[in-house]
């Protein structure tokens, strides 16, 4: 959330890097959630409640990153 909030108020040049970092952190969170489920630290219900919102956030970040890349193509 911190990186997303910073990206909102950043210049276009900074947004892409910040969104990429936020996406990496989200992927790490999803990985650790999966690991917790596999190690039985969380049950199926908790895993199934947490996974869909994280996937949706991933789609949103991916869309934002794609929009930024079409607006400002890489140099």
C-alpha positions, 0 to 999 in steps of 0.5 A: 500500500505504501508504494502504491500511495507514493506512486499516486503522487509521483511523477510519471517517470517514477511511477513505473518503478514504484508500481514494479516494486509494489508488484514484486512485494505483492508477489512475495506476499502471495508466495508467503501466503501459499507457504503458510497454507502448505505448512498448515499455518492457516487453514483452507478457509483463511487461504480461500478468503485471502487469495482472491483479493490479492489476485485482484490487486495484482490485476490492478497493478498489472493494468496500471503498469501496462497503461504507464508503458503505453503512455511513456514507452521505454527509451 
